[in-house]
Amino acid sequence: MPPRYAFWTILIDHKPTAFRAREQSELLPTLAQLRRTNDDVILKWFSRGRLWESPDEERAVRDRRRTARAAGERTPHGEKRGRDWRPGGQHQDPRARFRKRAGPKRRGPKGRG
């Protein structure tokens, strides 16, 4: 069963309408009625913030991305990121500044030692 944010929708003139359903067969009568009065009426699958031709197309793209990611291919922007990659300008661990540095042991404030 697809999640509730994945559904079939009818587009008129490439603009969304309120006609939505989980099963394509539920929208076919409405689609036939709308085609009588409008020239550009299409039925598309909406999932993951995009319109697709069918759920199979969306699944194929998702599987292709998963296998590419598992094989260690580059990101969509063309850069290869290693394990130490971090967002930001310096690409350093932000927690590193709180770690204690190695060196001579401190004995406490002066005069109490």
C-alpha positions as CSV (number, residue, x, y, z in Angstrom):
1,M,0.0,0.0,0.0
2,P,1.5,3.4,-1.0
3,P,1.9,6.1,1.7
4,R,-0.9,8.7,1.8
5,Y,1.3,11.3,0.1
6,A,1.5,9.1,-3.0
7,F,-1.6,9.1,-5.2
8,W,-3.0,9.4,-8.7
9,T,-4.1,12.9,-9.6
10,I,-5.8,14.5,-12.6
11,L,-4.1,17.5,-14.3
12,I,-6.0,19.9,-16.5
13,D,-3.7,22.1,-18.8
14,H,-0.7,20.8,-16.7
15,K,-2.2,22.3,-13.5
16,P,-3.2,20.2,-10.5
17,T,-6.8,19.6,-9.5
18,A,-8.5,18.3,-6.4
19,F,-9.2,14.9,-8.1
20,R,-7.0,12.4,-6.2
21,A,-7.2,8.7,-5.4
22,R,-5.0,5.9,-4.3
23,E,-6.2,3.6,-7.1
24,Q,-6.1,4.7,-10.7
25,S,-9.5,2.9,-11.5
26,E,-11.3,5.3,-9.1
27,L,-10.4,8.3,-11.2
28,L,-11.1,6.8,-14.7
29,P,-14.8,7.8,-14.8
30,T,-14.0,11.4,-13.7
31,L,-11.2,11.5,-16.3
32,A,-13.6,10.4,-19.1
33,Q,-16.1,13.1,-18.1
34,L,-13.4,15.8,-18.0
35,R,-12.0,14.8,-21.4
36,R,-15.4,15.6,-22.9
37,T,-15.0,19.3,-22.1
38,N,-11.2,19.8,-21.9
39,D,-8.5,19.0,-24.5
40,D,-5.5,18.7,-22.2
41,V,-6.5,16.3,-19.4
42,I,-3.9,13.7,-18.1
43,L,-3.6,11.3,-15.2
44,K,-0.3,11.3,-13.3
45,W,1.2,9.6,-10.2
46,F,2.3,12.0,-7.5
47,S,5.0,10.7,-5.1
48,R,8.0,12.2,-3.3
49,G,7.1,15.7,-4.4
50,R,7.1,14.9,-8.1
51,L,4.8,13.9,-10.8
52,W,5.5,10.5,-12.5
53,E,3.9,8.6,-15.4
54,S,3.3,5.6,-13.2
55,P,4.3,4.2,-9.8
56,D,6.6,1.8,-11.7
57,E,8.6,4.7,-13.1
58,E,9.0,6.2,-9.7
59,R,10.1,2.8,-8.2
60,A,12.7,2.3,-11.0
61,V,14.3,5.7,-10.4
62,R,14.4,5.1,-6.6
63,D,16.0,1.7,-7.1
64,R,18.6,3.1,-9.5
65,R,19.5,5.8,-7.0
66,R,19.8,3.2,-4.2
67,T,22.1,1.0,-6.2
68,A,24.2,3.9,-7.3
69,R,24.5,5.1,-3.7
70,A,25.5,1.6,-2.5
71,A,28.1,1.3,-5.2
72,G,29.7,4.6,-3.9
73,E,29.0,6.6,-7.0
74,R,29.1,10.4,-7.0
75,T,26.4,12.6,-5.6
76,P,23.9,14.2,-8.1
77,H,26.1,17.3,-8.0
78,G,29.1,15.4,-9.2
79,E,31.3,15.4,-6.1
80,K,32.5,12.3,-4.3
81,R,32.1,12.5,-0.5
82,G,34.1,10.4,1.8
83,R,33.4,9.4,5.4
84,D,34.9,12.6,6.9
85,W,32.8,15.0,4.7
86,R,30.9,17.6,6.8
87,P,28.8,20.5,5.6
88,G,30.2,24.0,6.1
89,G,33.3,25.9,5.0
90,Q,36.0,24.1,6.9
91,H,34.8,20.5,6.8
92,Q,36.0,19.8,10.3
93,D,34.2,18.1,13.2
94,P,32.5,20.9,15.2
95,R,33.0,18.8,18.4
96,A,36.7,18.7,18.0
97,R,37.2,22.0,19.7
98,F,35.8,20.7,23.0
99,R,38.1,17.7,23.2
100,K,41.0,17.8,25.6
101,R,44.4,18.2,24.1
102,A,47.3,16.0,24.9
103,G,50.1,17.5,26.9
104,P,51.5,17.8,30.4
105,K,49.1,17.2,33.2
106,R,47.8,20.3,34.9
107,R,48.1,20.5,38.6
108,G,45.5,23.1,39.2
109,P,45.7,26.9,39.9
110,K,49.0,28.4,40.9
111,G,49.9,28.2,44.6
112,R,47.7,25.2,45.3
113,G,49.9,22.6,43.8
